Amino acid sequence: MTQKLNRHGISVCAARNSALAALAADLPSPILADLTGMHRDTAIRWVAYARRDWAAYLAARADDQREAPATGDHR
């Protein structure tokens, strides 16, 4: 199916990854592996990715905001 869609210029990679991340956030890894047919180690990585702790990212963003010069540009 992916190959057929790609031939018509429709990329499904981003949608596939988003769907897997959503499933991984809601399902335990053994269920995700059985449901999708992926290897259990791959399912474990997806679940870890989906439930990742964002504290380090938020701290880095806060550091960036403190270090950025005040230009009036709000991102």
mmJSON file of the N, C-alpha and C atoms, coordinates in Angstrom:
{"data_MODEL":{"atom_site":{
"group_PDB":["ATOM","ATOM","ATOM","ATOM","ATOM","ATOM","ATOM","ATOM","ATOM","ATOM","ATOM","ATOM","ATOM","ATOM","ATOM","ATOM","ATOM","ATOM","ATOM","ATOM","ATOM","ATOM","ATOM","ATOM","ATOM","ATOM","ATOM","ATOM","ATOM","ATOM","ATOM","ATOM","ATOM","ATOM","ATOM","ATOM","ATOM","ATOM","ATOM","ATOM","ATOM","ATOM","ATOM","ATOM","ATOM","ATOM","ATOM","ATOM","ATOM","ATOM","ATOM","ATOM","ATOM","ATOM","ATOM","ATOM","ATOM","ATOM","ATOM","ATOM","ATOM","ATOM","ATOM","ATOM","ATOM","ATOM","ATOM","ATOM","ATOM","ATOM","ATOM","ATOM","ATOM","ATOM","ATOM","ATOM","ATOM","ATOM","ATOM","ATOM","ATOM","ATOM","ATOM","ATOM","ATOM","ATOM","ATOM","ATOM","ATOM","ATOM","ATOM","ATOM","ATOM","ATOM","ATOM","ATOM","ATOM","ATOM","ATOM","ATOM","ATOM","ATOM","ATOM","ATOM","ATOM","ATOM","ATOM","ATOM","ATOM","ATOM","ATOM","ATOM","ATOM","ATOM","ATOM","ATOM","ATOM","ATOM","ATOM","ATOM","ATOM","ATOM","ATOM","ATOM","ATOM","ATOM","ATOM","ATOM","ATOM","ATOM","ATOM","ATOM","ATOM","ATOM","ATOM","ATOM","ATOM","ATOM","ATOM","ATOM","ATOM","ATOM","ATOM","ATOM","ATOM","ATOM","ATOM","ATOM","ATOM","ATOM","ATOM","ATOM","ATOM","ATOM","ATOM","ATOM","ATOM","ATOM","ATOM","ATOM","ATOM","ATOM","ATOM","ATOM","ATOM","ATOM","ATOM","ATOM","ATOM","ATOM","ATOM","ATOM","ATOM","ATOM","ATOM","ATOM","ATOM","ATOM","ATOM","ATOM","ATOM","ATOM","ATOM","ATOM","ATOM","ATOM","ATOM","ATOM","ATOM","ATOM","ATOM","ATOM","ATOM","ATOM","ATOM","ATOM","ATOM","ATOM","ATOM","ATOM","ATOM","ATOM","ATOM","ATOM","ATOM","ATOM","ATOM","ATOM","ATOM","ATOM","ATOM","ATOM","ATOM","ATOM","ATOM","ATOM","ATOM","ATOM","ATOM","ATOM","ATOM","ATOM","ATOM","ATOM","ATOM"],
"id":[1,2,3,4,5,6,7,8,9,10,11,12,13,14,15,16,17,18,19,20,21,22,23,24,25,26,27,28,29,30,31,32,33,34,35,36,37,38,39,40,41,42,43,44,45,46,47,48,49,50,51,52,53,54,55,56,57,58,59,60,61,62,63,64,65,66,67,68,69,70,71,72,73,74,75,76,77,78,79,80,81,82,83,84,85,86,87,88,89,90,91,92,93,94,95,96,97,98,99,100,101,102,103,104,105,106,107,108,109,110,111,112,113,114,115,116,117,118,119,120,121,122,123,124,125,126,127,128,129,130,131,132,133,134,135,136,137,138,139,140,141,142,143,144,145,146,147,148,149,150,151,152,153,154,155,156,157,158,159,160,161,162,163,164,165,166,167,168,169,170,171,172,173,174,175,176,177,178,179,180,181,182,183,184,185,186,187,188,189,190,191,192,193,194,195,196,197,198,199,200,201,202,203,204,205,206,207,208,209,210,211,212,213,214,215,216,217,218,219,220,221,222,223,224,225],
"type_symbol":["N","C","C","N","C","C","N","C","C","N","C","C","N","C","C","N","C","C","N","C","C","N","C","C","N","C","C","N","C","C","N","C","C","N","C","C","N","C","C","N","C","C","N","C","C","N","C","C","N","C","C","N","C","C","N","C","C","N","C","C","N","C","C","N","C","C","N","C","C","N","C","C","N","C","C","N","C","C","N","C","C","N","C","C","N","C","C","N","C","C","N","C","C","N","C","C","N","C","C","N","C","C","N","C","C","N","C","C","N","C","C","N","C","C","N","C","C","N","C","C","N","C","C","N","C","C","N","C","C","N","C","C","N","C","C","N","C","C","N","C","C","N","C","C","N","C","C","N","C","C","N","C","C","N","C","C","N","C","C","N","C","C","N","C","C","N","C","C","N","C","C","N","C","C","N","C","C","N","C","C","N","C","C","N","C","C","N","C","C","N","C","C","N","C","C","N","C","C","N","C","C","N","C","C","N","C","C","N","C","C","N","C","C","N","C","C","N","C","C","N","C","C","N","C","C"],
"label_atom_id":["N","CA","C","N","CA","C","N","CA","C","N","CA","C","N","CA","C","N","CA","C","N","CA","C","N","CA","C","N","CA","C","N","CA","C","N","CA","C","N","CA","C","N","CA","C","N","CA","C","N","CA","C","N","CA","C","N","CA","C","N","CA","C","N","CA","C","N","CA","C","N","CA","C","N","CA","C","N","CA","C","N","CA","C","N","CA","C","N","CA","C","N","CA","C","N","CA","C","N","CA","C","N","CA","C","N","CA","C","N","CA","C","N","CA","C","N","CA","C","N","CA","C","N","CA","C","N","CA","C","N","CA","C","N","CA","C","N","CA","C","N","CA","C","N","CA","C","N","CA","C","N","CA","C","N","CA","C","N","CA","C","N","CA","C","N","CA","C","N","CA","C","N","CA","C","N","CA","C","N","CA","C","N","CA","C","N","CA","C","N","CA","C","N","CA","C","N","CA","C","N","CA","C","N","CA","C","N","CA","C","N","CA","C","N","CA","C","N","CA","C","N","CA","C","N","CA","C","N","CA","C","N","CA","C","N","CA","C","N","CA","C","N","CA","C","N","CA","C","N","CA","C","N","CA","C","N","CA","C","N","CA","C"],
"label_alt_id":[null,null,null,null,null,null,null,null,null,null,null,null,null,null,null,null,null,null,null,null,null,null,null,null,null,null,null,null,null,null,null,null,null,null,null,null,null,null,null,null,null,null,null,null,null,null,null,null,null,null,null,null,null,null,null,null,null,null,null,null,null,null,null,null,null,null,null,null,null,null,null,null,null,null,null,null,null,null,null,null,null,null,null,null,null,null,null,null,null,null,null,null,null,null,null,null,null,null,null,null,null,null,null,null,null,null,null,null,null,null,null,null,null,null,null,null,null,null,null,null,null,null,null,null,null,null,null,null,null,null,null,null,null,null,null,null,null,null,null,null,null,null,null,null,null,null,null,null,null,null,null,null,null,null,null,null,null,null,null,null,null,null,null,null,null,null,null,null,null,null,null,null,null,null,null,null,null,null,null,null,null,null,null,null,null,null,null,null,null,null,null,null,null,null,null,null,null,null,null,null,null,null,null,null,null,null,null,null,null,null,null,null,null,null,null,null,null,null,null,null,null,null,null,null,null],
"label_comp_id":["MET","MET","MET","THR","THR","THR","GLN","GLN","GLN","LYS","LYS","LYS","LEU","LEU","LEU","ASN","ASN","ASN","ARG","ARG","ARG","HIS","HIS","HIS","GLY","GLY","GLY","ILE","ILE","ILE","SER","SER","SER","VAL","VAL","VAL","CYS","CYS","CYS","ALA","ALA","ALA","ALA","ALA","ALA","ARG","ARG","ARG","ASN","ASN","ASN","SER","SER","SER","ALA","ALA","ALA","LEU","LEU","LEU","ALA","ALA","ALA","ALA","ALA","ALA","LEU","LEU","LEU","ALA","ALA","ALA","ALA","ALA","ALA","ASP","ASP","ASP","LEU","LEU","LEU","PRO","PRO","PRO","SER","SER","SER","PRO","PRO","PRO","ILE","ILE","ILE","LEU","LEU","LEU","ALA","ALA","ALA","ASP","ASP","ASP","LEU","LEU","LEU","THR","THR","THR","GLY","GLY","GLY","MET","MET","MET","HIS","HIS","HIS","ARG","ARG","ARG","ASP","ASP","ASP","THR","THR","THR","ALA","ALA","ALA","ILE","ILE","ILE","ARG","ARG","ARG","TRP","TRP","TRP","VAL","VAL","VAL","ALA","ALA","ALA","TYR","TYR","TYR","ALA","ALA","ALA","ARG","ARG","ARG","ARG","ARG","ARG","ASP","ASP","ASP","TRP","TRP","TRP","ALA","ALA","ALA","ALA","ALA","ALA","TYR","TYR","TYR","LEU","LEU","LEU","ALA","ALA","ALA","ALA","ALA","ALA","ARG","ARG","ARG","ALA","ALA","ALA","ASP","ASP","ASP","ASP","ASP","ASP","GLN","GLN","GLN","ARG","ARG","ARG","GLU","GLU","GLU","ALA","ALA","ALA","PRO","PRO","PRO","ALA","ALA","ALA","THR","THR","THR","GLY","GLY","GLY","ASP","ASP","ASP","HIS","HIS","HIS","ARG","ARG","ARG"],
"label_asym_id":["A","A","A","A","A","A","A","A","A","A","A","A","A","A","A","A","A","A","A","A","A","A","A","A","A","A","A","A","A","A","A","A","A","A","A","A","A","A","A","A","A","A","A","A","A","A","A","A","A","A","A","A","A","A","A","A","A","A","A","A","A","A","A","A","A","A","A","A","A","A","A","A","A","A","A","A","A","A","A","A","A","A","A","A","A","A","A","A","A","A","A","A","A","A","A","A","A","A","A","A","A","A","A","A","A","A","A","A","A","A","A","A","A","A","A","A","A","A","A","A","A","A","A","A","A","A","A","A","A","A","A","A","A","A","A","A","A","A","A","A","A","A","A","A","A","A","A","A","A","A","A","A","A","A","A","A","A","A","A","A","A","A","A","A","A","A","A","A","A","A","A","A","A","A","A","A","A","A","A","A","A","A","A","A","A","A","A","A","A","A","A","A","A","A","A","A","A","A","A","A","A","A","A","A","A","A","A","A","A","A","A","A","A","A","A","A","A","A","A","A","A","A","A","A","A"],
"label_entity_id":["1","1","1","1","1","1","1","1","1","1","1","1","1","1","1","1","1","1","1","1","1","1","1","1","1","1","1","1","1","1","1","1","1","1","1","1","1","1","1","1","1","1","1","1","1","1","1","1","1","1","1","1","1","1","1","1","1","1","1","1","1","1","1","1","1","1","1","1","1","1","1","1","1","1","1","1","1","1","1","1","1","1","1","1","1","1","1","1","1","1","1","1","1","1","1","1","1","1","1","1","1","1","1","1","1","1","1","1","1","1","1","1","1","1","1","1","1","1","1","1","1","1","1","1","1","1","1","1","1","1","1","1","1","1","1","1","1","1","1","1","1","1","1","1","1","1","1","1","1","1","1","1","1","1","1","1","1","1","1","1","1","1","1","1","1","1","1","1","1","1","1","1","1","1","1","1","1","1","1","1","1","1","1","1","1","1","1","1","1","1","1","1","1","1","1","1","1","1","1","1","1","1","1","1","1","1","1","1","1","1","1","1","1","1","1","1","1","1","1","1","1","1","1","1","1"],
"label_seq_id":[1,1,1,2,2,2,3,3,3,4,4,4,5,5,5,6,6,6,7,7,7,8,8,8,9,9,9,10,10,10,11,11,11,12,12,12,13,13,13,14,14,14,15,15,15,16,16,16,17,17,17,18,18,18,19,19,19,20,20,20,21,21,21,22,22,22,23,23,23,24,24,24,25,25,25,26,26,26,27,27,27,28,28,28,29,29,29,30,30,30,31,31,31,32,32,32,33,33,33,34,34,34,35,35,35,36,36,36,37,37,37,38,38,38,39,39,39,40,40,40,41,41,41,42,42,42,43,43,43,44,44,44,45,45,45,46,46,46,47,47,47,48,48,48,49,49,49,50,50,50,51,51,51,52,52,52,53,53,53,54,54,54,55,55,55,56,56,56,57,57,57,58,58,58,59,59,59,60,60,60,61,61,61,62,62,62,63,63,63,64,64,64,65,65,65,66,66,66,67,67,67,68,68,68,69,69,69,70,70,70,71,71,71,72,72,72,73,73,73,74,74,74,75,75,75],
"pdbx_PDB_ins_code":[null,null,null,null,null,null,null,null,null,null,null,null,null,null,null,null,null,null,null,null,null,null,null,null,null,null,null,null,null,null,null,null,null,null,null,null,null,null,null,null,null,null,null,null,null,null,null,null,null,null,null,null,null,null,null,null,null,null,null,null,null,null,null,null,null,null,null,null,null,null,null,null,null,null,null,null,null,null,null,null,null,null,null,null,null,null,null,null,null,null,null,null,null,null,null,null,null,null,null,null,null,null,null,null,null,null,null,null,null,null,null,null,null,null,null,null,null,null,null,null,null,null,null,null,null,null,null,null,null,null,null,null,null,null,null,null,null,null,null,null,null,null,null,null,null,null,null,null,null,null,null,null,null,null,null,null,null,null,null,null,null,null,null,null,null,null,null,null,null,null,null,null,null,null,null,null,null,null,null,null,null,null,null,null,null,null,null,null,null,null,null,null,null,null,null,null,null,null,null,null,null,null,null,null,null,null,null,null,null,null,null,null,null,null,null,null,null,null,null,null,null,null,null,null,null],
"Cartn_x":[0.832,0.0,0.879,1.926,2.815,3.443,3.89,4.519,3.541,2.306,1.3,1.031,0.912,0.673,1.874,3.084,4.289,4.384,3.958,3.977,3.092,2.086,1.179,1.549,2.734,3.218,2.659,2.081,1.51,2.441,3.072,3.974,3.194,3.397,2.645,3.519,4.8,5.719,5.323,5.045,4.697,3.39,2.419,1.14,1.309,2.126,2.389,3.054,4.071,4.782,3.882,3.038,2.099,1.115,0.628,-0.306,0.373,1.609,2.328,2.605,2.967,3.221,1.942,0.818,-0.456,-0.812,-0.623,-0.884,0.062,1.336,2.342,2.086,1.468,1.16,0.017,-0.818,-2.002,-1.918,-0.967,-0.919,0.4,0.363,1.625,2.359,3.667,4.471,4.097,3.751,3.379,2.129,1.17,-0.053,0.269,1.084,1.476,2.188,3.086,3.815,2.855,1.925,0.96,0.033,-0.439,-1.396,-0.786,0.462,1.094,1.996,2.35,3.249,4.713,5.01,6.409,7.108,8.42,9.22,9.013,9.077,8.815,9.799,11.074,12.05,11.699,11.189,10.755,9.566,8.636,7.47,7.899,8.875,9.38,9.956,10.702,11.273,10.18,9.141,8.042,7.33,7.082,6.412,7.283,8.585,9.493,9.511,9.482,9.452,8.16,7.053,5.755,5.55,6.155,5.985,7.198,7.966,9.213,8.96,9.879,9.826,10.347,9.545,9.899,10.589,10.943,11.557,12.871,13.719,15.008,14.793,13.821,13.519,13.024,12.114,11.581,12.661,13.567,14.666,15.584,15.866,16.71,16.038,14.744,14.007,14.033,13.89,13.927,15.306,16.362,17.726,17.893,17.356,17.434,16.737,15.597,14.836,15.592,16.268,17.037,18.262,18.873,20.09,19.821,18.626,18.306,18.217,18.781,18.658,17.212,16.828,15.464,15.318,14.661,14.499,13.05,12.181,10.76,10.165,11.011,10.547,10.078,8.795,8.235,7.985,8.563,8.386,7.36],
"Cartn_y":[-1.188,0.0,1.254,1.233,2.394,2.69,1.639,1.836,2.433,1.982,2.509,3.977,4.326,5.729,6.6,6.092,6.851,7.11,6.143,6.336,7.499,7.791,8.899,10.172,10.169,11.357,11.559,10.515,10.612,9.894,10.658,10.084,9.73,8.528,8.079,7.946,8.225,8.018,8.833,10.104,10.952,10.493,10.133,9.665,8.335,7.455,6.166,6.36,7.208,7.444,8.094,8.998,9.631,8.613,7.745,6.719,5.746,5.358,4.463,5.127,6.401,7.118,7.199,7.427,7.493,6.137,5.076,3.735,3.411,3.748,3.434,4.187,5.343,6.112,5.474,4.701,4.124,2.635,1.932,0.485,0.023,-1.056,-1.649,-2.277,-2.379,-2.851,-4.251,-5.228,-6.543,-6.475,-5.663,-5.507,-4.799,-3.738,-3.012,-3.939,-4.776,-5.715,-6.7,-7.257,-8.209,-7.544,-6.371,-5.666,-5.268,-4.8,-4.295,-5.298,-6.369,-7.35,-6.952,-5.925,-5.498,-6.345,-6.342,-7.062,-6.434,-7.235,-6.726,-5.639,-5.744,-4.703,-3.375,-3.447,-2.238,-1.619,-2.457,-1.962,-1.294,-1.868,-1.271,0.109,0.252,1.564,2.583,2.163,3.081,3.54,2.61,2.969,3.925,3.667,4.56,5.942,5.987,7.268,8.029,7.328,7.98,8.465,7.811,8.182,8.903,9.448,10.105,11.266,11.44,12.548,13.807,14.838,16.068,17.084,16.718,17.672,18.227,17.387,17.853,18.838,18.54,19.439,20.786,20.758,22.006,22.816,22.153,22.857,23.508,22.806,23.367,24.571,24.485,25.619,26.819,26.565,27.647,28.304,27.492,28.04,28.899,28.418,29.178,30.531,30.533,31.769,32.765,32.268,33.147,33.718,32.932,33.352,34.218,34.144,34.875,36.373,37.196,38.644,39.08,40.076,40.592,41.397,40.816,41.481,41.827,41.365,41.59,40.515,39.594,38.507,37.366,37.078,36.017,34.802,33.685,32.448,31.587],
"Cartn_z":[0.0,0.0,0.0,0.838,0.917,-0.432,-1.123,-2.43,-3.435,-3.412,-4.333,-4.041,-2.769,-2.42,-2.78,-2.532,-2.877,-4.375,-5.196,-6.65,-7.081,-6.283,-6.591,-5.84,-5.232,-4.544,-3.148,-2.577,-1.235,-0.259,0.615,1.605,2.858,3.346,4.513,5.757,5.646,6.764,8.002,7.832,8.975,9.623,8.808,9.347,10.076,9.511,10.143,11.496,11.542,12.795,13.838,13.42,14.349,14.911,14.057,14.507,15.475,15.168,16.069,17.412,17.4,18.648,19.486,18.838,19.561,20.163,19.396,19.932,21.075,20.913,21.925,23.225,23.133,24.336,25.124,24.446,25.082,25.388,24.749,24.884,25.501,26.258,26.717,25.532,25.637,24.508,24.001,24.855,24.293,23.41,23.809,23.016,21.701,21.776,20.569,19.595,20.111,19.251,18.586,19.356,18.786,17.782,18.105,17.245,15.903,15.931,14.714,14.014,14.719,14.13,14.213,14.986,15.12,16.18,16.127,17.11,18.48,19.524,20.882,21.29,20.849,21.177,20.506,19.3,18.596,19.311,19.756,20.496,21.796,22.473,23.713,23.437,22.339,21.99,21.667,20.945,20.63,21.901,22.823,24.072,24.88,24.92,25.641,24.997,23.679,22.973,23.268,23.224,23.402,24.827,25.785,27.186,27.734,26.851,27.224,28.174,29.081,30.025,29.323,29.285,28.569,29.458,30.692,31.616,31.074,30.479,29.944,28.796,27.939,26.829,27.341,28.291,28.835,29.539,30.245,30.901,29.867,28.78,27.723,27.079,26.848,26.267,27.21,28.514,29.496,29.498,29.392,29.315,28.063,26.938,25.685,25.83,26.479,26.65,27.532,28.558,29.436,28.727,27.836,27.154,25.929,25.384,24.152,24.465,23.57,23.767,23.575,24.309,24.218,22.941,21.939,20.652,20.375,21.242,21.0,20.11,19.623,18.78,19.662,19.679,20.514,19.663,20.03,19.25,19.866],
"occupancy":[1.0,1.0,1.0,1.0,1.0,1.0,1.0,1.0,1.0,1.0,1.0,1.0,1.0,1.0,1.0,1.0,1.0,1.0,1.0,1.0,1.0,1.0,1.0,1.0,1.0,1.0,1.0,1.0,1.0,1.0,1.0,1.0,1.0,1.0,1.0,1.0,1.0,1.0,1.0,1.0,1.0,1.0,1.0,1.0,1.0,1.0,1.0,1.0,1.0,1.0,1.0,1.0,1.0,1.0,1.0,1.0,1.0,1.0,1.0,1.0,1.0,1.0,1.0,1.0,1.0,1.0,1.0,1.0,1.0,1.0,1.0,1.0,1.0,1.0,1.0,1.0,1.0,1.0,1.0,1.0,1.0,1.0,1.0,1.0,1.0,1.0,1.0,1.0,1.0,1.0,1.0,1.0,1.0,1.0,1.0,1.0,1.0,1.0,1.0,1.0,1.0,1.0,1.0,1.0,1.0,1.0,1.0,1.0,1.0,1.0,1.0,1.0,1.0,1.0,1.0,1.0,1.0,1.0,1.0,1.0,1.0,1.0,1.0,1.0,1.0,1.0,1.0,1.0,1.0,1.0,1.0,1.0,1.0,1.0,1.0,1.0,1.0,1.0,1.0,1.0,1.0,1.0,1.0,1.0,1.0,1.0,1.0,1.0,1.0,1.0,1.0,1.0,1.0,1.0,1.0,1.0,1.0,1.0,1.0,1.0,1.0,1.0,1.0,1.0,1.0,1.0,1.0,1.0,1.0,1.0,1.0,1.0,1.0,1.0,1.0,1.0,1.0,1.0,1.0,1.0,1.0,1.0,1.0,1.0,1.0,1.0,1.0,1.0,1.0,1.0,1.0,1.0,1.0,1.0,1.0,1.0,1.0,1.0,1.0,1.0,1.0,1.0,1.0,1.0,1.0,1.0,1.0,1.0,1.0,1.0,1.0,1.0,1.0,1.0,1.0,1.0,1.0,1.0,1.0,1.0,1.0,1.0,1.0,1.0,1.0],
"B_iso_or_equiv":[0.0,0.0,0.0,0.0,0.0,0.0,0.0,0.0,0.0,0.0,0.0,0.0,0.0,0.0,0.0,0.0,0.0,0.0,0.0,0.0,0.0,0.0,0.0,0.0,0.0,0.0,0.0,0.0,0.0,0.0,0.0,0.0,0.0,0.0,0.0,0.0,0.0,0.0,0.0,0.0,0.0,0.0,0.0,0.0,0.0,0.0,0.0,0.0,0.0,0.0,0.0,0.0,0.0,0.0,0.0,0.0,0.0,0.0,0.0,0.0,0.0,0.0,0.0,0.0,0.0,0.0,0.0,0.0,0.0,0.0,0.0,0.0,0.0,0.0,0.0,0.0,0.0,0.0,0.0,0.0,0.0,0.0,0.0,0.0,0.0,0.0,0.0,0.0,0.0,0.0,0.0,0.0,0.0,0.0,0.0,0.0,0.0,0.0,0.0,0.0,0.0,0.0,0.0,0.0,0.0,0.0,0.0,0.0,0.0,0.0,0.0,0.0,0.0,0.0,0.0,0.0,0.0,0.0,0.0,0.0,0.0,0.0,0.0,0.0,0.0,0.0,0.0,0.0,0.0,0.0,0.0,0.0,0.0,0.0,0.0,0.0,0.0,0.0,0.0,0.0,0.0,0.0,0.0,0.0,0.0,0.0,0.0,0.0,0.0,0.0,0.0,0.0,0.0,0.0,0.0,0.0,0.0,0.0,0.0,0.0,0.0,0.0,0.0,0.0,0.0,0.0,0.0,0.0,0.0,0.0,0.0,0.0,0.0,0.0,0.0,0.0,0.0,0.0,0.0,0.0,0.0,0.0,0.0,0.0,0.0,0.0,0.0,0.0,0.0,0.0,0.0,0.0,0.0,0.0,0.0,0.0,0.0,0.0,0.0,0.0,0.0,0.0,0.0,0.0,0.0,0.0,0.0,0.0,0.0,0.0,0.0,0.0,0.0,0.0,0.0,0.0,0.0,0.0,0.0,0.0,0.0,0.0,0.0,0.0,0.0],
"pdbx_formal_charge":[null,null,null,null,null,null,null,null,null,null,null,null,null,null,null,null,null,null,null,null,null,null,null,null,null,null,null,null,null,null,null,null,null,null,null,null,null,null,null,null,null,null,null,null,null,null,null,null,null,null,null,null,null,null,null,null,null,null,null,null,null,null,null,null,null,null,null,null,null,null,null,null,null,null,null,null,null,null,null,null,null,null,null,null,null,null,null,null,null,null,null,null,null,null,null,null,null,null,null,null,null,null,null,null,null,null,null,null,null,null,null,null,null,null,null,null,null,null,null,null,null,null,null,null,null,null,null,null,null,null,null,null,null,null,null,null,null,null,null,null,null,null,null,null,null,null,null,null,null,null,null,null,null,null,null,null,null,null,null,null,null,null,null,null,null,null,null,null,null,null,null,null,null,null,null,null,null,null,null,null,null,null,null,null,null,null,null,null,null,null,null,null,null,null,null,null,null,null,null,null,null,null,null,null,null,null,null,null,null,null,null,null,null,null,null,null,null,null,null,null,null,null,null,null,null],
"auth_seq_id":[1,1,1,2,2,2,3,3,3,4,4,4,5,5,5,6,6,6,7,7,7,8,8,8,9,9,9,10,10,10,11,11,11,12,12,12,13,13,13,14,14,14,15,15,15,16,16,16,17,17,17,18,18,18,19,19,19,20,20,20,21,21,21,22,22,22,23,23,23,24,24,24,25,25,25,26,26,26,27,27,27,28,28,28,29,29,29,30,30,30,31,31,31,32,32,32,33,33,33,34,34,34,35,35,35,36,36,36,37,37,37,38,38,38,39,39,39,40,40,40,41,41,41,42,42,42,43,43,43,44,44,44,45,45,45,46,46,46,47,47,47,48,48,48,49,49,49,50,50,50,51,51,51,52,52,52,53,53,53,54,54,54,55,55,55,56,56,56,57,57,57,58,58,58,59,59,59,60,60,60,61,61,61,62,62,62,63,63,63,64,64,64,65,65,65,66,66,66,67,67,67,68,68,68,69,69,69,70,70,70,71,71,71,72,72,72,73,73,73,74,74,74,75,75,75],
"auth_comp_id":["MET","MET","MET","THR","THR","THR","GLN","GLN","GLN","LYS","LYS","LYS","LEU","LEU","LEU","ASN","ASN","ASN","ARG","ARG","ARG","HIS","HIS","HIS","GLY","GLY","GLY","ILE","ILE","ILE","SER","SER","SER","VAL","VAL","VAL","CYS","CYS","CYS","ALA","ALA","ALA","ALA","ALA","ALA","ARG","ARG","ARG","ASN","ASN","ASN","SER","SER","SER","ALA","ALA","ALA","LEU","LEU","LEU","ALA","ALA","ALA","ALA","ALA","ALA","LEU","LEU","LEU","ALA","ALA","ALA","ALA","ALA","ALA","ASP","ASP","ASP","LEU","LEU","LEU","PRO","PRO","PRO","SER","SER","SER","PRO","PRO","PRO","ILE","ILE","ILE","LEU","LEU","LEU","ALA","ALA","ALA","ASP","ASP","ASP","LEU","LEU","LEU","THR","THR","THR","GLY","GLY","GLY","MET","MET","MET","HIS","HIS","HIS","ARG","ARG","ARG","ASP","ASP","ASP","THR","THR","THR","ALA","ALA","ALA","ILE","ILE","ILE","ARG","ARG","ARG","TRP","TRP","TRP","VAL","VAL","VAL","ALA","ALA","ALA","TYR","TYR","TYR","ALA","ALA","ALA","ARG","ARG","ARG","ARG","ARG","ARG","ASP","ASP","ASP","TRP","TRP","TRP","ALA","ALA","ALA","ALA","ALA","ALA","TYR","TYR","TYR","LEU","LEU","LEU","ALA","ALA","ALA","ALA","ALA","ALA","ARG","ARG","ARG","ALA","ALA","ALA","ASP","ASP","ASP","ASP","ASP","ASP","GLN","GLN","GLN","ARG","ARG","ARG","GLU","GLU","GLU","ALA","ALA","ALA","PRO","PRO","PRO","ALA","ALA","ALA","THR","THR","THR","GLY","GLY","GLY","ASP","ASP","ASP","HIS","HIS","HIS","ARG","ARG","ARG"],
"auth_asym_id":["A","A","A","A","A","A","A","A","A","A","A","A","A","A","A","A","A","A","A","A","A","A","A","A","A","A","A","A","A","A","A","A","A","A","A","A","A","A","A","A","A","A","A","A","A","A","A","A","A","A","A","A","A","A","A","A","A","A","A","A","A","A","A","A","A","A","A","A","A","A","A","A","A","A","A","A","A","A","A","A","A","A","A","A","A","A","A","A","A","A","A","A","A","A","A","A","A","A","A","A","A","A","A","A","A","A","A","A","A","A","A","A","A","A","A","A","A","A","A","A","A","A","A","A","A","A","A","A","A","A","A","A","A","A","A","A","A","A","A","A","A","A","A","A","A","A","A","A","A","A","A","A","A","A","A","A","A","A","A","A","A","A","A","A","A","A","A","A","A","A","A","A","A","A","A","A","A","A","A","A","A","A","A","A","A","A","A","A","A","A","A","A","A","A","A","A","A","A","A","A","A","A","A","A","A","A","A","A","A","A","A","A","A","A","A","A","A","A","A","A","A","A","A","A","A"],
"auth_atom_id":["N","CA","C","N","CA","C","N","CA","C","N","CA","C","N","CA","C","N","CA","C","N","CA","C","N","CA","C","N","CA","C","N","CA","C","N","CA","C","N","CA","C","N","CA","C","N","CA","C","N","CA","C","N","CA","C","N","CA","C","N","CA","C","N","CA","C","N","CA","C","N","CA","C","N","CA","C","N","CA","C","N","CA","C","N","CA","C","N","CA","C","N","CA","C","N","CA","C","N","CA","C","N","CA","C","N","CA","C","N","CA","C","N","CA","C","N","CA","C","N","CA","C","N","CA","C","N","CA","C","N","CA","C","N","CA","C","N","CA","C","N","CA","C","N","CA","C","N","CA","C","N","CA","C","N","CA","C","N","CA","C","N","CA","C","N","CA","C","N","CA","C","N","CA","C","N","CA","C","N","CA","C","N","CA","C","N","CA","C","N","CA","C","N","CA","C","N","CA","C","N","CA","C","N","CA","C","N","CA","C","N","CA","C","N","CA","C","N","CA","C","N","CA","C","N","CA","C","N","CA","C","N","CA","C","N","CA","C","N","CA","C","N","CA","C","N","CA","C","N","CA","C","N","CA","C","N","CA","C","N","CA","C"],
"pdbx_PDB_model_num":[1,1,1,1,1,1,1,1,1,1,1,1,1,1,1,1,1,1,1,1,1,1,1,1,1,1,1,1,1,1,1,1,1,1,1,1,1,1,1,1,1,1,1,1,1,1,1,1,1,1,1,1,1,1,1,1,1,1,1,1,1,1,1,1,1,1,1,1,1,1,1,1,1,1,1,1,1,1,1,1,1,1,1,1,1,1,1,1,1,1,1,1,1,1,1,1,1,1,1,1,1,1,1,1,1,1,1,1,1,1,1,1,1,1,1,1,1,1,1,1,1,1,1,1,1,1,1,1,1,1,1,1,1,1,1,1,1,1,1,1,1,1,1,1,1,1,1,1,1,1,1,1,1,1,1,1,1,1,1,1,1,1,1,1,1,1,1,1,1,1,1,1,1,1,1,1,1,1,1,1,1,1,1,1,1,1,1,1,1,1,1,1,1,1,1,1,1,1,1,1,1,1,1,1,1,1,1,1,1,1,1,1,1,1,1,1,1,1,1,1,1,1,1,1,1]
}}}
